[in-house]
Amino acid sequence: MFDDWGTTAPTEGGQQPANSEPSGTTDQSTNGNDWGTASGNEAVETQADEAQADADTTANPSVKFEALTLDKDEFLSRARAAGWTETTAYDYVEFQRTGGSNTDWHGAARVYEWKGEYGDVAPPIPELELMLFGGEFQMRRGEHMESFATSTLTVQGNGSGTLKRIDSFEDAGLHPVVFENIKLARYVEPTPIQSYCIPAILEGKDVVAVAQTGSGKTSAYMIPILSRLMGKAKKLAAPKPNTTDANYNPRFHKVRAEPLVVIVVPTRELAVQIFDDARRMCYRSMLRPCVTYGGLPKGISLEELGKGCDILIATPGRLCDLMDQPDILTMSRVKYTIIDEADEMLHSDWEAELNKIMAGGDTNEDADHVYLMFSATFPKQAREMARRYMAEDYTRIRLGRSGAAHKNIRQHVLYVDQDQKKECLYDLLVKMEPGRTMVFCNSKSQVDLIDDFLYNRGLPSTSIHSDRNQLEREDAIRNFRTGKAPILVATGVSARGWDVAGVKCVINFDLPSTMYGGIDEYIHRIGRTARIGHQGLATSFYNDRNEELAQDLVKVLLECECEVPDFLAHLIPEDGKIEFDDDTDDDEGNGDGFNQQPGGADASGVATEGAWGSAAQGGGDSGVTVESAWGPAGQNGGDNGGFTADGDGANGGAAAASAW
């Protein structure tokens, strides 16, 4: 099957592959690269010519590009003609003027402030409600949730058991305020992981939950925890000052933060994202969320904590620093400790911090402390931590294979030589339909180089990595979310767990080697698109530097029923069986791991029919048609570029929520 994504014939000023004639074709069946194709050869080629062309392509499957020699205005004109919005530079003048200290911090975002006279029912605040729930950039559920794995393996203690599940939020017995906030957020029905986690957490169980990226794991713990606490908030929550009082002074009226819930995450941006979720679910309740992370000015962090804190979202370093200041923060009231993106936390150098956090600093006064761990994978280190801190009968929930991608992501792998990557990336972007696109690199220096390259060619890019100051990082993610800078160049770790509406494409400029996380990192990266039932495209640049990833990459492509390019076809198992060695099986059969065959495969590991249609449905290569994957064929030609990444906008895309 030819994917029309980027197959637009070169127009005036466009690029042609350097090793082809203007009327030549690049045959997908020989090199696996299916864009950059110009149709309509006028001369009849002989069989000998075809054989020679096939031999040349097999010897060097990479598509070649010549560097364009256009001036700045010509690049800008070309980017505008392709549909991209204007470029936006970071305002360093303003940064220098304020000294990097202004009030536009995500960590100080507005929350619902409870007044003592409210009684049991708090009134709505229309302005805040619109801010929290009415934004056009908020993630909405897509129409393709069936592509998420629903096969479940649940092990409780030393034996197997069947876990309760809910089919609707109405069945869960949630607190009325939480249920109303769910409706305001337009959550229609629970995702598979939410269906199983919500009842277990409502029952007070320790839970380890493993599910695919973009499956709704944050709400899977946020909704039941807040529902349990809201009915007891007056009894459990610590005293707070009346911050709405005209005489309130944060210096004199501050209190010690005594959270009931502590959520620990690996990155600053993920902390802010979960804080936004908490702000929505805590709306019109007594529970007050706060977030603290490195880079957020300490004065702002202390001021927010001094207003009272019931739900604390934090990065490990900043949290441990605050735990050493008992006049500012105490953990004595903590009822829930959640480790989000647990695999990343345990792969990093945070063992001492995590042990300190899990131990609680100062001991919880009650014995009903609940521990929860959520992730897309469940490696050995996570199992060891679960055994150390969780109850012996903690509940383990896994939907699909641990560390699996899902079939809503259309994966393409293109062979591109190292010195051709930049030109290939540019060609890809100017020929695709504009949309939010994330470009991943392995190093911070490479991120800077690619961002400069794209920006200088008139494309609206921004970038983020750990060496940027915090205001730059927050400005970058804000511009990306709103569509002001719809191309984001990032390192993989910096974007871990992000949930941005309308991300239609992920491009792995660098595939992650073992040093940079290998196939697990690849799964996390491509999971930034096609979230919560939407569909998206992931394109990866492969060359001989990525050979160590090749076998695992082929397994993932086969599992998700995506096409394996010819240059990797020799790695396809002859018997068609897919076997994963992903460090998630039982430790010597003791029941502490997950040894079920992957969802999306039968018991033998052979891939089964999924989101891209069966062989009987397809009339093209691999039995898959555009119609079976991305909707009617009539919607997939011409301007749509061959696929549509779902959203709330016209044509199923994200146009209504973007700047283009």
N, C-alpha and C positions, 0 to 999 in steps of 0.2 A: 504494500500500500504506500502510495506517495502521500506524505503529509504536506499540505500546501504552505505550512509555516515557513515563510521565507523563500518560497519558490517563485516569487514574482520575477519575471524576466527583467534583466537590467535595463534601466532607462538611461536617459542622457545623464552623464555624470556618474552613473552607477559603476560597480566593480564587476569585472569578469575574472574568473579564475585565470591565473597567469599562464597555465599550461593548456588552455583551450582556445579554440577559435570562437569568434562571436556567434557562430551558428551551431557550435558543438553541444553535446549533451554529456552530463555526468550521470552514469547509470547507477542507480541505487543498488542494484543486484550485485554489483562488483565491489563497491567501496563502503556501503552502509551509510553514506552521507547523502541525505535526500533533499537538501535545499541547495539553491544556487543553480538550478536546472533550467536551461533554456531549450525550449522545444522547437521542432520544425527544421530538421536538417534538409537542405535543398539538394545536396548531392547524395547519390546512392553509394553507400559504403560497401566495399567488397568484404567478403568473409575474412580475407587475410587482414584487412585493416581493422576489422572488429576484434579479431583474435589478438593483434598487436596492442590495441588499445586496452583490452582486458588484461593483458600481461603487464603493461605499464602501470595500470591502476593497482593491480594486485601487489606489485613490487613496492609501490608507494601510495597507500590509500589516502594520504592527506590531501585535502583541497588547498591549492596555493592561491595566495592573494598578493597583489602588488600594492605597495603603500601608496595611498593617494597623495597627490601634491596639490591640494587645493588651499586657498588662503582662508583666513578665519571667517570672512563673510560668506564664502562659498560653503564652508562646513555648516555654518549657522543656517543658511538657506536650505541646505539639504536636510538638516534635522527638522526644520519647521515643515518642509514639504512632506516628510515622513510622518508628521502628526505629533511630534514631541513638543512639549511645552517649553517656555523660555527657561534658560538657565538661571540659577539663583546662587549668588556667592554668599558665603558666611560673612556677617557684618563684624569684621575685626575692629573697626573704628569704635563701634558701640561697645564691644567687649573691652577694649582698652579704656574707654571712657568710664565704664562702670567698675573696672577692675575685676571683671568676672563675677560681680556680686549684684545681681538684680533679683527681682521677686518672681521671675518667670521660671520657677522650678516645678518639675512634675511632682516632687516629693511634698510640696506645699499646696497641692490641689485642694479645692474646696470639698468638704464633706458635710453630711447632714449633722447639724449641732442640736442636740436634744435640750429642751427646756423642762424644768421641773414641773411646771404647771400643765404639761401636755397630758398627764394621766396615762392611760393605757394605749390610746390611739393618737399618733402624731399627725399633724396636718401636712399635706403636700406643699412643696415649695416649687411652683411652676418653673421658675428660672433654673433652679438646680436640676429639676427633673429633666428638663430639655437638654441640659448639659450632659447628664449621665446616660440618658436613654434615647435621646432624639437625634444624636449625631449621625450624619450620613456616612461616617467612616467606621461605624461599629460593625463588628462581624455579625452576620446573619447566617442562619442555618441554610445549607444548600439542599439540592434535590437528590443527592446521590449518596445518602447515608448507607444504602445497602451494600456499598463497596467496602465498608469497614467490617473487619472480622467480627463475627458473633459467636464463634465456637469458643467455649469456655472451659477452662480447667481450674477448679477451685479445690484447694487442699486446706483442711483445718486441722491443726495439730498433727497428730501422727496418723490420722485416717482421712478418708475422703468424705465429703459431704456436699449436699446440694445447697447452694446459696439462694436466698430469696432475690427476686428481681421485681421491678415495677415496669409497667408499660406506659404509664402517664404520670405526670407530676401530681395530678389529682389523687392518685392511689397512694402517694407516699406519706400522707398525713403531715404535711409541712406546716410550719407556723404561718398564719395568715399574712403577715407582713412579707415573709420570704416568698410566699406564693404569689402575692401581688407584684413583687419586684420581678419575679420570673416572667410574668405576663408583660410587664413593661419592657423587659429586655427581649421580648418576642421569642422566647424559647418555646417551641411548639410541643416537643416531646423529648424525653431523655434519650441521649445517645447510648449506645450499648454499654460503654464503661460506666456511665451514670446510672443506668438501670440496675446494675449490680452493686455499685459502691454506695449509693444513697441509703438503701435499707441496712447494709452492714454497718455503716457509720452511725446511723440513727440508733442502732442497737448498742452502740458503744464499743464496737470491736476494734482492735488494732488491725490495720489493713496494709498490705502491700499490693499495689495495683500496677499492672503493666499493660499498656495498650499503645496502639499505633499513634504516631504524631498527628496532631490535629483532630483528635477524637473527643475532646471536651473534658480532659482530666481535671483542669482547675475547678470547674463548676461541680465536678463529681465529688470533691471534698468541701468546697465552699458552701454549697447549698445545705447539706445535712448538718454541718457543724453550726452554722448560724441559726438554723431552724431549732436545734437543740438548745442553744444558748439564749435565744430571744425570750423564751418563756420563763427563764430564770434570771434574766438580766438584772433586775432590781436586787436580787439576792446575791448574785455572784460578782457583779462588776464593782470595781473600786470607785470611790467618790471622785467626781469631776467638778471643775469650776464651771460657772455659767459663762461661757465664752461669748454669749450674745448680749450680756449686760454691758451697758454703755461705759461702766466704770471698770470693766475687766482690764487688768494689766498683766501681760504674760510674765513679767518679772516677779510680781508680788503674789499673784494668784495661782502660780503653777503648782502642780501636784506630781507625785512620783508615778511613773508609768507602771501599771500592774496588769499586763496583758493576760487574757484568758486563752488566746490562741497565738502561737508563734509559727510563722511560715518562713522557712529558710530556702533561699534560691541562689543559684550560682552567679547570676549577673545582675547588674544594676537595672538594665532595661527590662528584664523579666520581673524584677521586684516592682517596678513602676506599673507594669502591665497587670500584675495580680492585685496591686493596690487599686487600680481602676475597677477591677471586678469586685473587690471588696466594697468599694464606695457604692457601687450599684446595689449589691445585695444587702448592705446595711442601711440603705435609704429608709427614712421614717422609722428608725429603731434607736434604742438606747446605746447600741454598740457602736463604738467609734474606731475606725481603722486608722493606722499610721504606717508609714514606710520610712525606713532608714537604710542608707547605703553609702558606700564610699564615694566621695566626690560631692555629695550634698553638704553644703556648709553646715558645720556642727551647730551653729547658732540656730539655724532654721530647724534642724532636726530636734534639738532640745526644746525649742518653743512648741513644736507640734506634739512632742511627747508630754510636755507639761500641761497640755490641755486635757490630758487623759487618753489612755490607749487600751482598747479591749482586743483588737486584732492587730498584731504586729507582723509586718512583712519586712524581711531584712536579708542582707547579704552576710555571710559568716563573719568576715573581719569586723565590720561595724557592730554587729550584734555582740560579739565577744568583748569588744571594747566597752560597750555599754553595760554588759554584765559585770564588769569590774568596777562599776560606779553605782553602788546600791542606793545612793540618794536620788539617782535618776531613773533606774530601772530595777525592778525585782521580778523574779520568775516564780514567786511563791504561789501565785494564783493560776498558773498555767494549767489548763485542762487538756489542750491539744498541741502537739508538736508535729508539724508536717515538713517533710523533706521533699521538695519538688525538684524534678530533674535529678533524681538521686544518683544516677549513673555518672553524670558529669561531676557532681559534688565529690564522689568517691574516687574518680580518676584524677582529680586535682590534688594539690598539696594542702588539703584542708582537714586532714585526719584529726589533728589535735583540736581544732575548732569545733568539728562536728561532735567529737566525744564530749567536749565541754557543754555544748548545746543540748545534746541528747540526755546528758546526766542532769541537766536542769539548773546548773549553777548552784543556787540555793534550793534546797529540796522543796518540791511541791508539798503543801500542807496536807493534801488529800492523796488517797491511794488510787484514784480513778483516772490517772493520767493516760491519755490515749495517744499512741504514736501511729503516724501514717507516712507511707513512702510511696511516691508516684514517679513513674518513669516510663520511657519507651523500651528500655532494656533492664535486665535484672542480673547483673554480673555477680561473681563470687563475693566481692567485697560487700555488696549490698545485702546478700544473704547472711553474711557474717554479722553485719550490723543489726539486721532484723532479729537474729537469734539472741544477740547480746541485750537488746533493750526492749523488745516487744514481748507480749505475753506468749506463753508456750503455744497457745491455741490461736495465734494470730491468723487472720484470714488472708489467703493469697488469691488474687484474681488476675487472670491473664486472658485477654481477648486476642486470639490469633497468636502467631509465633512471636516470641519476645524479640524485639529489634526488627520487626518486619515493616516494610513500607506498605501502602495500600494502593488499590488499583485505580483510584481517582487521579493518580499522578501518572501522566504519560511521560515515560522516560526515553530520551534519545541520547545515544553516545556517538560522538563524532570524532574521527581521527584528525587531530590537528597538531602539526609540528610546533615545538616550543616557540620558534621565532615567528610563527604565523598566528599565534593566539590573539594578539591585540587586533589585528586586521579582521580576523574571523569574528571576534566579538562585535566590532563596529558594524560589520556587514550584517550580522544577525540582527542587531538592534534597529538598524535603519530599514530593514526589510520586513520586520515583524509589525503587527498591529500594536501601537503604543499601549502600555499597561504597566502596572507596578511590577518591577523586575528586580530580583536580588542577584547580585554577582558575587560569588564566593572565591576568596583567595586564601592561600595557606599562611601568608605572612603579612605583618602590618606594613612593611615597606612595599610589598606588592599591591596592597590595597591603595596606598597613596599614589603609586604610579598609575594604576588603572583609573582611579578617579580623575587624576589630572589629564590623562589621555582622553577620556570620554568628555570631560568638561571642555577641554580645548578644541574638541571637534563639535561643539555646539549642543551636546546632549545634556539634559537636565539631571546630572548625577550628584550624589552626595556620598559620604562614606563614614564608616564608624569602626573603631577598634580601641583597644584598651589604653593606647598612648594619647588619645585625644582628651582634652579637658572636658569636664562633665557638661558644661554648657554647650560645647560643640556636639557632644554625643546626643544630648536631649534635643538640640536644634535639628540634628540630622534625622532622628526618628520622627520628630514632629513633621518635618517637611516631607518625609516619605509617606507617612500615614495620610496626610492631607492631599498628596499628589503634587505638591509644589516642586518636589524633586523625586520623580517616580522611579529613578534608577538608583539603587542603594548598593554600594560596594562594601563588603564586610568580611571579616574573618569569621570562621564558623562558630567559635565559642561565643563571640560577642552577640550573635543572633540566636543563641540557644533558647528555644521555647517561645519565640515571638509569635504573636497571633495578630497579624495585620490584615485587615479586610482588603480583598481585591488583588492580592498578589497572584498574578496570572502566570508568572514564569520565574524559574530559578535557573541560573546558569553557573555551573561549576567551572570557573576559569581554570582553577587548579583542583584536580581531584585529590581528596585527602589521603596521604600516605599513612602507613602505620604510625609514624611519628605524630601525625595530626589527627589520629582517631580512627583511621581506616574506614571500614564499611559502616560502622555505627555512626561515625560522623557524617558519612554520606547520607544515611537515612534521616538524620536530624536536619541536615541542610535542605534536602528536597521536600521535607515535611513543612517548610514555610509556605508552600503553595498547597492548594487543594485541601483546605481545612474545613472541618465541620460540614462535610457533605458537598463541598464545591469540587470543581475539577481544575486541574492546572497542568503545566508542562515543565519538565526538568530536563535541561540539556547539559551534557558534560563533555568537556574537551579531553580527549584521551590521546596519549602517545606512549612511546616506549618507556618513559619514566614511570608509568603507572602500572607496570606489569604485575607488581605484587598485589594489586587490588583486583586484577582482572578476573580471577576465578570467583571471588565473592560477588563481584559486580554482575557477572553472568547469572549467578544463582538468583540474585534479586530481580534481574530483568525477567527471568523465566517464571519466578514466583508470581510476579505482577502481570504476567502475560504481555510483556512489552517485547518489541523486536530486538533480537540480538544481532548487532552488525556483523558483516562477513568477517571482519578482521578479528572478531572474538568467537566466531562460530566453532572453531576447533575445541573450545572449552565446554561446549554443551555436552552433558552426560549422554553417552550412547544409549543407555536404557531409559532416559527421560526422567530419572528420579533426581530430586533435589535434596541433598543432605547438608544441613548447616552445622558448623562447629562454632557455636556462638557463646560458649561459656555460660549457658543458662540451664543446662540439664542438672539432674540431681547430683549431689555430692555423694558418690559411691552408693547411690540408691537410698539415701536417708530421707527422701521426700522433701528436701528443702529447696528444690529447684522446680523448673517447669520442663517436663519432658514430653509434652504432647506435640504431635506433628503440627505444623503450621496451619493456621486458618487460611483458606484459599487453596489448600491442597488436600488430597484424600489421605487415607491412613498410610499409604505407601510413600507419600511425599510427592506424588505426581501432580503437577499443576492441573487444576480443574477450571471449568468455565467461570468467567468473572465479568468484570465491568466492560471489557473490550469486545464481548461477543464470542460466540463459538465459531468453530470452523464452518458450520453449516450456515451461519449468518453472513460470513464474510465472503466477498467476491474478490478481495485483493490479497496481498501478501499476508501470510500467516493466518488467513481466514478472518482478518479484522478489517472492518470498514469504518470510514469516518462517521457514517450514519449510526453505527452501533455504539460508538463511543461518545460522540460529541453532538448528537441530535441529528435531525434530518439533513441529508446531503445538501439541500438547497441553502442551508444556513452556513455552510462551511466553505463556500467558495469566495473568490474575489476579496473584498475588503476584510473579511474576518480572518484571513491568514491561515485558514485550515483548522482552527480550533477556537473554542470560546471558553475562557475561564469564567466560571459563573460569578454572578454578583447580583446586585439589586438594580442594575442599570438596564438600558435598552439592549436588546439582542442577548440577554443573559450575561452581559459583561459588567464591568465595574464603572462604566462611563458616567453614571449619575453621581458616583462618589469620587470623582477624580477631577484633575485639572485639565484633562484633554477632552 
